[in-house]
Amino acid sequence: MSIELIPAVDLASYTTLGVGGKADYFVRIERVKEVPWLCEKIISMSCPLTILGGGSNVLVSDSGVRGVVALMAIVGIDTKEEGDDVLVRVGAGVVFDDLVEYCARQGWWGLENLSHIPGTVGATPIQNVGAYGVEVSEVIDTVQVFDRQKERFIDMLASDCGFQYRDSLFKSAKGRFIVVSVTFRLSKKPMPKLHYADLNQYFISKKNIDVCDVRKAVVEIRSNKFPKWQDGLVGTAGSFFKNPIVDETTLARLKAKCPDLPVYEVGNGKVKLSLGWILDKLLNRKGYKKGAVGHYEKQALVLVVDHKKSSAEEIDLFAKEVEDLVNSELGIKIEREVTMVGV
Ligand SMILES: Cc1cc2nc3c(=O)[nH]c(=O)nc-3n(C[C@H](O)[C@H](O)[C@H](O)COP(=O)(O)OP(=O)(O)OC[C@H]3O[C@@H](n4cnc5c(N)ncnc54)[C@H](O)[C@@H]3O)c2cc1C
C-alpha cells in the first residue's frame, strides 16, 4: 500500500482557529486498512504522529508540527436494529453534525442535543463532547481503535473508555489510540432530554415533541451562543476552557465571596462552576479584546480571533492571561479544553 505523504502542508486552513504553521508531512487516511500502514511508516520514519479531524478543538503552533499529521477521512455508516435500539457504526471521518442530522431525520433519539458541534465523529470520544445536558458517552456503545502500543485493532466498550467531563482515556493516553469508528446506541423510542435550562424554557408550553424539534431548538439556541466560524471571518475553537470542578471547601470559600455563583452538582461532593458566568459577571471579560484575540461578546468562555491577523502565540498568551486572572482573583486553576498541537 502506498499513500502519499505530502511535505510542508500549511495547517491553518485545517483548523477553525485558522492559525499555525506547517506539518512536516501530511496524509489523508480514507480507509481503515491504511491505519496500520501509517503506524508502521511512523515507526520506520521514527517521527511523531498527530491525528487531525475537523481541527475544531486544536491550537496549532506557529512553528508547525514535526513528523506526520494524519487527517482522518474514513467515512461510512452501518446500522443494525436491536428491538427499540439502533446501533449506528460510523467512520471516524464523518462530519459529526451530518450524522446528528441523519439520525434525527430517521427518528432515532440520542444525539439531537449535540447538534451543531463542529468536527468529526472520531474526535467525539476524545474529549467526550457534550452540550445541552448530554455527553456523547451516554450514547456510545463501542469505540473501534487502532492501539499503537499493541499494534492491533480493538473494540472498546464505553465503560472501558474512562469517560469523564470533557475527558477520556484517549486524551490521557496521548496518541496511543487512533479512533477509526464509533458505534452509537440510539433509540427509536422518544427519549427527550430537556432538563438543560435553555431547552426547558424553549419547550415549556409545547407537547408531542419529536427528535427533529429538539435538534431545531438546539441549533437555534446555539446560533446565539457561538460565532459564525463557517464563513471564515472569525476563528474559534468554541469553549476554550473547561468549566472548573471544585470540592466543597473551595465552593464554600467562593460562595462567601460571591453568593450568586451558579453551581451544578456532579457527585462525590464536587460541583461544576460556570466559567462563562465567572468571566462575564465577576471578571467583566465578555467582549473584552486584546489585539486580534478576545472573548466572544455573547459568551465569555468562547475565545474569538481575527485569524488573518493573529497567531498561535498571541492566542496562547491571551489564554494564559485568562488562566492567571482566574487564579489570582478566585484561587482556581482552570484547564484548557483545546488541545495544543506542536508545542
Ligand atoms: C464553534 C464551536 C463550538 C463547539 N461546541 C462544542 C460543544 O458544544 N461541546 C463540545 O464538547 N465541544 C465543542 N466544540 C469543540 C469541538 O468541536 C469538539 O471537541 C470536536 O469533537 C472536535 O472534533 P474535531 O474533529 O474537529 O477534532 P480535532 O480538533 O481535529 O482534534 C481534537 C483532538 O482529538 C484528536 N483526534 C481527532 N480525531 C481523532 C481520531 N480519529 N483518533 C484519535 N484522536 C483523534 C486530535 O489529535 C486532537 O487531540 C466546539 C468547537 C467550535 C469551533
The ligand as an ORCA input file, in Angstrom:
! r2SCAN-3c Opt
* xyz 0 1
  C     -17.987     26.834     17.303
  C     -17.581     25.631     18.120
  C     -18.477     25.084     19.030
  C     -18.128     23.954     19.779
  N     -19.045     23.450     20.651
  C     -18.723     22.361     21.385
  C     -19.663     21.817     22.306
  O     -20.791     22.293     22.436
  N     -19.290     20.751     23.052
  C     -18.051     20.177     22.918
  O     -17.782     19.204     23.625
  N     -17.143     20.660     22.045
  C     -17.448     21.729     21.277
  N     -16.529     22.250     20.402
  C     -15.196     21.629     20.303
  C     -15.037     20.623     19.123
  O     -15.979     20.860     18.126
  C     -15.153     19.184     19.583
  O     -14.188     18.906     20.570
  C     -14.977     18.196     18.418
  O     -15.257     16.886     18.842
  C     -13.576     18.226     17.810
  O     -13.626     17.462     16.639
  P     -12.544     17.609     15.513
  O     -12.790     16.523     14.509
  O     -12.531     18.980     14.975
  O     -11.219     17.289     16.319
  P      -9.785     17.978     16.169
  O      -9.864     19.378     16.631
  O      -9.240     17.734     14.818
  O      -8.958     17.121     17.218
  C      -9.205     17.254     18.601
  C      -8.351     16.233     19.351
  O      -8.814     14.918     19.061
  C      -7.771     14.129     18.451
  N      -8.424     13.318     17.418
  C      -9.252     13.750     16.444
  N      -9.703     12.711     15.726
  C      -9.135     11.605     16.254
  C      -9.188     10.218     15.923
  N      -9.928      9.739     14.919
  N      -8.453      9.351     16.677
  C      -7.684      9.806     17.692
  N      -7.582     11.108     18.037
  C      -8.301     11.992     17.329
  C      -6.768     15.129     17.898
  O      -5.478     14.562     17.830
  C      -6.876     16.248     18.911
  O      -6.099     15.944     20.050
  C     -16.846     23.369     19.627
  C     -15.943     23.926     18.704
  C     -16.308     25.045     17.957
  C     -15.348     25.605     16.947
*
